[in-house]
Amino acid sequence: MSFVTTVLAEAGHVELPMPTWAYGLIALVIFIALGAVLWTYRDVANRHQAKADAYAAAHGGTHGHGGH
C-alpha cells in the first residue's frame, strides 16, 4: 500500500463506544416503546362516542367527525 492509502485507512478507523449488537438492541427497545405508545391510542374515537354525540347535539353539528 502507498503512504496515502495507509494514512487514510488509519484515520478512518474509529473505535465504537459499545459493541455493534448493542446499537440494534437499543433501536429495538425504542421501536417497542414507540409501538406501546401508539397502541395506547387505538380506538380512542370510539371510547368517547357519548361525549362526541353530546357535543354535536349541543352545537348543532352532525354525528361523527366533521359530518363527512
CORZI-V85116 format. One record per backbone hydrogen bond with DSSP energy under -1.0 kcal/mol. CO is the residue of the C=O (numbers start at 1). NH is the residue of the N-H. E is the energy in kcal/mol with one decimal. If there is no record, write none. Layout:
{{CO:NH:E} {CO:NH:E}}
This chain:
{{2:6:-2.0} {3:7:-2.4} {4:8:-2.5} {5:9:-2.2} {6:10:-2.0} {7:11:-2.4} {8:12:-1.7} {20:24:-1.0} {21:25:-2.0} {22:26:-2.5} {23:27:-2.2} {24:28:-2.4} {25:29:-2.4} {26:30:-2.3} {27:31:-2.6} {28:32:-2.3} {29:33:-2.4} {30:34:-2.6} {31:35:-2.3} {32:36:-2.1} {33:37:-2.0} {34:38:-2.4} {35:39:-2.4} {36:40:-1.4} {38:41:-1.1} {39:42:-1.5} {41:44:-1.2} {48:52:-2.0} {49:53:-2.5} {50:54:-2.3} {51:55:-2.4} {52:56:-2.3} {53:57:-2.3} {54:58:-2.2} {55:59:-1.8} {56:61:-2.1}}
